[in-house]
Amino acid sequence: MECMRSFSIAVNLIENLSGAAVLKQWTTGPAQHFWQVNTGTSSTFTFEGFRNLDVYGIDVLGSIQTQVNTVVNGVIVNDWQIDVRVGGQNPLVGGIATGTNYYAIDANSPENSIYPLGKFNNSVKFATPIIGTKFLEIQKTRASGIGYETLAAVNLWTRLNFIVYYRFEGE
């Protein structure tokens, strides 16, 4: 069996976000300004030139913050997450949800291949890999914090590096 391998994908994005579809801001008292964003954008990295990959884990390193040299729309980012979708076959054991199923457990949901990674949960590892992975998709960004400088807009600078741990399929 061959050793585990890894590669990285960098993300470097500057956004000025506004509008009710992605940004919520509110104030408590005269000086407490809070905000959160939830973007619906995505980018897909499709593997080419070799066999499919078996993915054993993904780490994210970096930060989401406001650009230092921005003139307006600055914020303090307290927390952030970004969804990573792994385009392969997830391991699955047989079973059914029983009882009231309050949380709507669904072992076959497409959401099972999306992993939110962020400031406080920057890694996901799989003892049994996601096999036959053909692509990685960087999806929604969620961020929140305090101290918005401009009403109805925030500036976010996303600088992240995704490290993917893999073996070639069948090794």
BELSULPE-V192755 format. One record per residue. N is the residue number from 1. SS is DSSP state (2 for helix, 1 for strand, 0 for the rest). OMEGA is omega in whole degrees, -180 to 180 (none if undefined). D_CENTER is the distance of its C-alpha to the mean C-alpha in Angstrom with 1 decimal. Layout:
n: {N | N}
ss: {SS | SS}
omega: {OMEGA | OMEGA}
d_center: {D_CENTER | D_CENTER}
This chain:
n: {1 | 2 | 3 | 4 | 5 | 6 | 7 | 8 | 9 | 10 | 11 | 12 | 13 | 14 | 15 | 16 | 17 | 18 | 19 | 20 | 21 | 22 | 23 | 24 | 25 | 26 | 27 | 28 | 29 | 30 | 31 | 32 | 33 | 34 | 35 | 36 | 37 | 38 | 39 | 40 | 41 | 42 | 43 | 44 | 45 | 46 | 47 | 48 | 49 | 50 | 51 | 52 | 53 | 54 | 55 | 56 | 57 | 58 | 59 | 60 | 61 | 62 | 63 | 64 | 65 | 66 | 67 | 68 | 69 | 70 | 71 | 72 | 73 | 74 | 75 | 76 | 77 | 78 | 79 | 80 | 81 | 82 | 83 | 84 | 85 | 86 | 87 | 88 | 89 | 90 | 91 | 92 | 93 | 94 | 95 | 96 | 97 | 98 | 99 | 100 | 101 | 102 | 103 | 104 | 105 | 106 | 107 | 108 | 109 | 110 | 111 | 112 | 113 | 114 | 115 | 116 | 117 | 118 | 119 | 120 | 121 | 122 | 123 | 124 | 125 | 126 | 127 | 128 | 129 | 130 | 131 | 132 | 133 | 134 | 135 | 136 | 137 | 138 | 139 | 140 | 141 | 142 | 143 | 144 | 145 | 146 | 147 | 148 | 149 | 150 | 151 | 152 | 153 | 154 | 155 | 156 | 157 | 158 | 159 | 160 | 161 | 162 | 163 | 164 | 165 | 166 | 167 | 168 | 169 | 170 | 171}
ss: {0 | 0 | 0 | 0 | 1 | 1 | 1 | 1 | 1 | 1 | 1 | 1 | 1 | 1 | 1 | 1 | 1 | 1 | 0 | 0 | 0 | 0 | 1 | 1 | 1 | 1 | 1 | 1 | 0 | 0 | 0 | 1 | 1 | 1 | 1 | 1 | 1 | 1 | 0 | 0 | 0 | 0 | 1 | 1 | 1 | 1 | 0 | 0 | 0 | 0 | 0 | 0 | 1 | 1 | 1 | 1 | 1 | 1 | 1 | 1 | 1 | 1 | 1 | 1 | 1 | 0 | 0 | 0 | 0 | 0 | 0 | 0 | 0 | 0 | 0 | 1 | 1 | 1 | 1 | 1 | 1 | 1 | 1 | 1 | 1 | 1 | 1 | 1 | 1 | 0 | 0 | 0 | 0 | 0 | 0 | 0 | 0 | 0 | 0 | 0 | 0 | 0 | 0 | 0 | 0 | 0 | 0 | 0 | 0 | 2 | 2 | 2 | 2 | 1 | 1 | 1 | 1 | 1 | 0 | 0 | 0 | 0 | 1 | 1 | 1 | 1 | 1 | 1 | 1 | 1 | 1 | 1 | 1 | 1 | 1 | 1 | 1 | 1 | 1 | 1 | 1 | 1 | 1 | 1 | 1 | 1 | 0 | 0 | 0 | 1 | 0 | 0 | 1 | 1 | 1 | 1 | 1 | 1 | 1 | 1 | 1 | 1 | 1 | 1 | 1 | 1 | 1 | 1 | 0 | 0 | 0}
omega: {-179 | -180 | 174 | 177 | 175 | 172 | 179 | 177 | -179 | 175 | 178 | -171 | 174 | -178 | 166 | -173 | 177 | 177 | -176 | -179 | -177 | -172 | 171 | 176 | 175 | -177 | 173 | -176 | -175 | -171 | -179 | -176 | -179 | 180 | 170 | 176 | 176 | -178 | -179 | -176 | 177 | 172 | -178 | 175 | -179 | -179 | 180 | 171 | 176 | -179 | 174 | -178 | 168 | -175 | -179 | 179 | 178 | 172 | 172 | 177 | 178 | -176 | 167 | -177 | 174 | 174 | 180 | -175 | 178 | -178 | -180 | 174 | 180 | 178 | 169 | -179 | 178 | -176 | 176 | 174 | 175 | -177 | 175 | 178 | 180 | -176 | 178 | -178 | 179 | 172 | -176 | 172 | 180 | 178 | 178 | 174 | -179 | 179 | -177 | -179 | -179 | -177 | 177 | 178 | -180 | -178 | -178 | -178 | 174 | 178 | -179 | 180 | 180 | -176 | 177 | 178 | -177 | -175 | -176 | 176 | -169 | -175 | 170 | -179 | -179 | 175 | 172 | -171 | 167 | -171 | 176 | -177 | -179 | -178 | 168 | 179 | 174 | -171 | -173 | 170 | 173 | 179 | 179 | 179 | -175 | 168 | 178 | -178 | -174 | 175 | 174 | 176 | 173 | 177 | 178 | 175 | -179 | 176 | -175 | 174 | 179 | 179 | -176 | 179 | -171 | 164 | 174 | -177 | 177 | 179 | none}
d_center: {30.8 | 28.9 | 26.7 | 23.0 | 21.5 | 18.4 | 17.1 | 14.6 | 12.8 | 12.8 | 11.2 | 13.7 | 13.7 | 16.1 | 16.1 | 18.7 | 17.4 | 20.1 | 21.3 | 21.1 | 18.6 | 15.7 | 17.5 | 19.4 | 21.8 | 24.6 | 27.4 | 29.2 | 32.5 | 33.5 | 30.9 | 27.7 | 25.1 | 21.7 | 18.8 | 15.4 | 13.3 | 11.2 | 10.9 | 11.2 | 11.1 | 9.9 | 11.1 | 12.4 | 13.9 | 16.9 | 18.9 | 22.5 | 25.7 | 25.5 | 25.1 | 22.0 | 20.0 | 19.6 | 16.2 | 16.8 | 13.6 | 10.6 | 10.4 | 8.6 | 11.4 | 12.1 | 12.0 | 11.6 | 15.2 | 18.1 | 20.1 | 23.3 | 25.6 | 24.5 | 27.5 | 26.0 | 22.8 | 22.0 | 20.1 | 19.3 | 15.6 | 15.8 | 12.3 | 8.7 | 5.2 | 2.0 | 2.5 | 4.6 | 8.2 | 11.1 | 14.3 | 16.9 | 19.1 | 17.8 | 20.6 | 22.3 | 25.3 | 27.8 | 28.0 | 28.1 | 27.0 | 30.2 | 31.6 | 30.2 | 26.6 | 25.5 | 21.7 | 22.1 | 21.3 | 20.9 | 20.7 | 20.7 | 17.9 | 15.5 | 12.7 | 13.7 | 11.8 | 8.3 | 6.6 | 4.6 | 4.8 | 6.5 | 10.1 | 11.9 | 10.1 | 9.3 | 10.6 | 11.2 | 14.7 | 16.9 | 20.7 | 21.1 | 18.9 | 17.2 | 20.2 | 20.8 | 17.4 | 18.0 | 14.6 | 10.9 | 9.1 | 6.2 | 6.1 | 6.3 | 6.1 | 8.1 | 10.6 | 14.1 | 17.2 | 20.9 | 23.5 | 22.9 | 25.5 | 25.8 | 26.1 | 23.8 | 21.6 | 19.1 | 18.3 | 14.9 | 14.7 | 11.3 | 12.4 | 10.1 | 11.2 | 9.6 | 12.6 | 13.3 | 16.4 | 18.6 | 22.1 | 23.8 | 24.4 | 27.6 | 28.1}
